[in-house]
Structure formats: C-alpha cells, structure tokens
Amino acid sequence: MAQAANGAFIDRPAARALAALVFVGAAAFLGYYERDRLFGSGVAEGQAGAANDPFALCFAERAAQIDQMVKDKVVSAAQAADFKGRAEAMCRAQTKGAGGPPGGAGGRPPPGFTPVR
C-alpha cells in the first residue's frame, strides 16, 4: 500500500492505533458501568432491598404472628386476611410509607394532591 509523504493523519497507522485505543477504552468503560447487569451483584434482587426495608421487616414480623394465630386456631382465615391488611397499614404508618408504591403510603395520593371536580 503506497503512502504519500504528506498523507493525512487519518490515513496513518498511528491514527488506526488511536482508534483501536479509543474503542478498547469505550468497551472497558461500558463493561465497568454495566458490571452488575452483566455479572450480577452477588445478591439476589429483592433480597437486598427487603433486608434493609423497614416496612418489609415490620410486615414480615406481623404476618408471622398472624400465621401463628391461625395455626393455633385463635383466628379464622378470613380474620387473618383482615388482620394482615391492618398490619400492612400499621407498618406503612410506622415506617412513613417505606416500601410502598411511589404515590405514597398505602397507595394514597401524595400530599397536596387535589382531585379535579
């Protein structure tokens, strides 16, 4: 391949080496940036958030107590469902809506929201 003495920089081997270096750098950056999605974070999704979520901890404790009451035949299954609903509301109130939907605690609208009449 013949090359002119005053050829453009883009036609030189140094330009190709620079392009390869930029490509490898970009691929390395993307690999580092997406490392959790590519290789996993080591903790199953859902478990990491639940371990630190005060609502999940509160509700799990209350649900276990209610399940034990059903096993001991202190309450019926229908009553247990009601108790779990109340336990959820209590835990959301105690944890200020942590773990709830984005709209606020218990699916209520955010403060200051007024419906159109």
ZADO-1210 file (C-alpha; in nm, 4 decimals, padded with zeros to 6 digits):
<atoms>
<atom x="00.0000" y="00.0000" z="00.0000" code="MET" pos="1"/>
<atom x="00.1673" y="00.3141" z="-00.1167" code="ALA" pos="2"/>
<atom x="00.1552" y="00.6142" z="00.1120" code="GLN" pos="3"/>
<atom x="00.2249" y="00.9746" z="00.0272" code="ALA" pos="4"/>
<atom x="00.4875" y="01.1513" z="00.2347" code="ALA" pos="5"/>
<atom x="00.2391" y="01.4206" z="00.3364" code="ASN" pos="6"/>
<atom x="-00.0643" y="01.1880" z="00.3797" code="GLY" pos="7"/>
<atom x="-00.3445" y="01.2901" z="00.6101" code="ALA" pos="8"/>
<atom x="-00.3166" y="01.1848" z="00.9748" code="PHE" pos="9"/>
<atom x="-00.6260" y="00.9689" z="00.9453" code="ILE" pos="10"/>
<atom x="-00.4508" y="00.7517" z="00.6878" code="ASP" pos="11"/>
<atom x="-00.1501" y="00.6755" z="00.9106" code="ARG" pos="12"/>
<atom x="-00.1015" y="00.3695" z="01.1327" code="PRO" pos="13"/>
<atom x="-00.0902" y="00.5949" z="01.4396" code="ALA" pos="14"/>
<atom x="-00.4495" y="00.7014" z="01.3691" code="ALA" pos="15"/>
<atom x="-00.5599" y="00.3385" z="01.3468" code="ARG" pos="16"/>
<atom x="-00.3837" y="00.2621" z="01.6755" code="ALA" pos="17"/>
<atom x="-00.5528" y="00.5623" z="01.8361" code="LEU" pos="18"/>
<atom x="-00.8925" y="00.4467" z="01.7071" code="ALA" pos="19"/>
<atom x="-00.8317" y="00.0977" z="01.8463" code="ALA" pos="20"/>
<atom x="-00.7304" y="00.2501" z="02.1816" code="LEU" pos="21"/>
<atom x="-01.0484" y="00.4611" z="02.1928" code="VAL" pos="22"/>
<atom x="-01.2581" y="00.1542" z="02.1072" code="PHE" pos="23"/>
<atom x="-01.0977" y="-00.0574" z="02.3798" code="VAL" pos="24"/>
<atom x="-01.1368" y="00.2273" z="02.6298" code="GLY" pos="25"/>
<atom x="-01.5050" y="00.2720" z="02.5455" code="ALA" pos="26"/>
<atom x="-01.5694" y="-00.1029" z="02.5697" code="ALA" pos="27"/>
<atom x="-01.3904" y="-00.1154" z="02.9066" code="ALA" pos="28"/>
<atom x="-01.5924" y="00.1787" z="03.0362" code="PHE" pos="29"/>
<atom x="-01.9225" y="00.0233" z="02.9270" code="LEU" pos="30"/>
<atom x="-01.8229" y="-00.3092" z="03.0797" code="GLY" pos="31"/>
<atom x="-01.7422" y="-00.1397" z="03.4096" code="TYR" pos="32"/>
<atom x="-02.0566" y="00.0733" z="03.4007" code="TYR" pos="33"/>
<atom x="-02.2858" y="-00.2267" z="03.3342" code="GLU" pos="34"/>
<atom x="-02.0936" y="-00.4777" z="03.5507" code="ARG" pos="35"/>
<atom x="-02.3882" y="-00.5529" z="03.7800" code="ASP" pos="36"/>
<atom x="-02.6184" y="-00.6282" z="03.4902" code="ARG" pos="37"/>
<atom x="-02.3544" y="-00.8351" z="03.3104" code="LEU" pos="38"/>
<atom x="-02.2174" y="-01.0332" z="03.6033" code="PHE" pos="39"/>
<atom x="-02.4780" y="-00.9877" z="03.8771" code="GLY" pos="40"/>
<atom x="-02.4260" y="-00.8134" z="04.2073" code="SER" pos="41"/>
<atom x="-02.3916" y="-01.1319" z="04.4121" code="GLY" pos="42"/>
<atom x="-02.7206" y="-01.0723" z="04.5958" code="VAL" pos="43"/>
<atom x="-03.0498" y="-01.1893" z="04.4516" code="ALA" pos="44"/>
<atom x="-03.2709" y="-00.8999" z="04.3517" code="GLU" pos="45"/>
<atom x="-03.5450" y="-00.8326" z="04.6010" code="GLY" pos="46"/>
<atom x="-03.3485" y="-00.9766" z="04.8915" code="GLN" pos="47"/>
<atom x="-03.1063" y="-00.6853" z="04.9192" code="ALA" pos="48"/>
<atom x="-03.3854" y="-00.4283" z="04.9366" code="GLY" pos="49"/>
<atom x="-03.6064" y="-00.6339" z="05.1668" code="ALA" pos="50"/>
<atom x="-03.3261" y="-00.6865" z="05.4178" code="ALA" pos="51"/>
<atom x="-03.2935" y="-00.3111" z="05.4723" code="ASN" pos="52"/>
<atom x="-03.6552" y="-00.2094" z="05.4160" code="ASP" pos="53"/>
<atom x="-03.8177" y="-00.1198" z="05.7498" code="PRO" pos="54"/>
<atom x="-04.1667" y="-00.1847" z="05.6094" code="PHE" pos="55"/>
<atom x="-04.0731" y="-00.5343" z="05.4929" code="ALA" pos="56"/>
<atom x="-03.9211" y="-00.6168" z="05.8314" code="LEU" pos="57"/>
<atom x="-04.2242" y="-00.4871" z="06.0203" code="CYS" pos="58"/>
<atom x="-04.4785" y="-00.6619" z="05.7993" code="PHE" pos="59"/>
<atom x="-04.2884" y="-00.9924" z="05.7990" code="ALA" pos="60"/>
<atom x="-04.2904" y="-00.9948" z="06.1786" code="GLU" pos="61"/>
<atom x="-04.6619" y="-00.9161" z="06.1999" code="ARG" pos="62"/>
<atom x="-04.7527" y="-01.1668" z="05.9284" code="ALA" pos="63"/>
<atom x="-04.5622" y="-01.4407" z="06.1125" code="ALA" pos="64"/>
<atom x="-04.7545" y="-01.3603" z="06.4307" code="GLN" pos="65"/>
<atom x="-05.0869" y="-01.3721" z="06.2439" code="ILE" pos="66"/>
<atom x="-04.9935" y="-01.7008" z="06.0754" code="ASP" pos="67"/>
<atom x="-04.9110" y="-01.8467" z="06.4166" code="GLN" pos="68"/>
<atom x="-05.2539" y="-01.7394" z="06.5450" code="MET" pos="69"/>
<atom x="-05.4154" y="-01.9220" z="06.2508" code="VAL" pos="70"/>
<atom x="-05.2105" y="-02.2362" z="06.3298" code="LYS" pos="71"/>
<atom x="-05.3179" y="-02.2167" z="06.6931" code="ASP" pos="72"/>
<atom x="-05.6807" y="-02.1776" z="06.5735" code="LYS" pos="73"/>
<atom x="-05.7212" y="-01.8495" z="06.7590" code="VAL" pos="74"/>
<atom x="-05.8498" y="-01.6732" z="06.4474" code="VAL" pos="75"/>
<atom x="-06.0052" y="-01.7892" z="06.1199" code="SER" pos="76"/>
<atom x="-05.8527" y="-01.7439" z="05.7744" code="ALA" pos="77"/>
<atom x="-06.0941" y="-01.4595" z="05.6974" code="ALA" pos="78"/>
<atom x="-05.9953" y="-01.2810" z="06.0166" code="GLN" pos="79"/>
<atom x="-05.6288" y="-01.3377" z="05.9346" code="ALA" pos="80"/>
<atom x="-05.6738" y="-01.1658" z="05.5987" code="ALA" pos="81"/>
<atom x="-05.8293" y="-00.8662" z="05.7747" code="ASP" pos="82"/>
<atom x="-05.5519" y="-00.8615" z="06.0342" code="PHE" pos="83"/>
<atom x="-05.2849" y="-00.8696" z="05.7633" code="LYS" pos="84"/>
<atom x="-05.4498" y="-00.5737" z="05.5910" code="GLY" pos="85"/>
<atom x="-05.4463" y="-00.3807" z="05.9159" code="ARG" pos="86"/>
<atom x="-05.0898" y="-00.4886" z="05.9878" code="ALA" pos="87"/>
<atom x="-04.9847" y="-00.3573" z="05.6476" code="GLU" pos="88"/>
<atom x="-05.1468" y="-00.0216" z="05.7185" code="ALA" pos="89"/>
<atom x="-04.9879" y="-00.0052" z="06.0631" code="MET" pos="90"/>
<atom x="-04.6407" y="-00.0879" z="05.9283" code="CYS" pos="91"/>
<atom x="-04.6743" y="00.1698" z="05.6498" code="ARG" pos="92"/>
<atom x="-04.7743" y="00.4319" z="05.9072" code="ALA" pos="93"/>
<atom x="-04.4864" y="00.3419" z="06.1382" code="GLN" pos="94"/>
<atom x="-04.2293" y="00.3462" z="05.8587" code="THR" pos="95"/>
<atom x="-04.3744" y="00.6563" z="05.6906" code="LYS" pos="96"/>
<atom x="-04.4672" y="00.4640" z="05.3773" code="GLY" pos="97"/>
<atom x="-04.1306" y="00.2967" z="05.3166" code="ALA" pos="98"/>
<atom x="-04.1589" y="00.0113" z="05.0717" code="GLY" pos="99"/>
<atom x="-04.4847" y="00.1358" z="04.9333" code="GLY" pos="100"/>
<atom x="-04.5856" y="00.2458" z="04.5884" code="PRO" pos="101"/>
<atom x="-04.4427" y="00.5715" z="04.4532" code="PRO" pos="102"/>
<atom x="-04.7668" y="00.7566" z="04.5167" code="GLY" pos="103"/>
<atom x="-04.7200" y="00.7444" z="04.8922" code="GLY" pos="104"/>
<atom x="-04.8141" y="00.5206" z="05.1818" code="ALA" pos="105"/>
<atom x="-05.0803" y="00.2659" z="05.1032" code="GLY" pos="106"/>
<atom x="-05.1407" y="00.3998" z="04.7547" code="GLY" pos="107"/>
<atom x="-05.2731" y="00.7303" z="04.8848" code="ARG" pos="108"/>
<atom x="-05.2042" y="01.0344" z="04.6688" code="PRO" pos="109"/>
<atom x="-04.9058" y="01.2493" z="04.7637" code="PRO" pos="110"/>
<atom x="-04.9566" y="01.5468" z="04.9951" code="PRO" pos="111"/>
<atom x="-05.1005" y="01.8475" z="04.8193" code="GLY" pos="112"/>
<atom x="-05.2809" y="01.6434" z="04.5555" code="PHE" pos="113"/>
<atom x="-05.6330" y="01.7620" z="04.4915" code="THR" pos="114"/>
<atom x="-05.8647" y="01.5718" z="04.2559" code="PRO" pos="115"/>
<atom x="-06.0378" y="01.7540" z="03.9736" code="VAL" pos="116"/>
<atom x="-06.4069" y="01.8095" z="04.0450" code="ARG" pos="117"/>
</atoms>
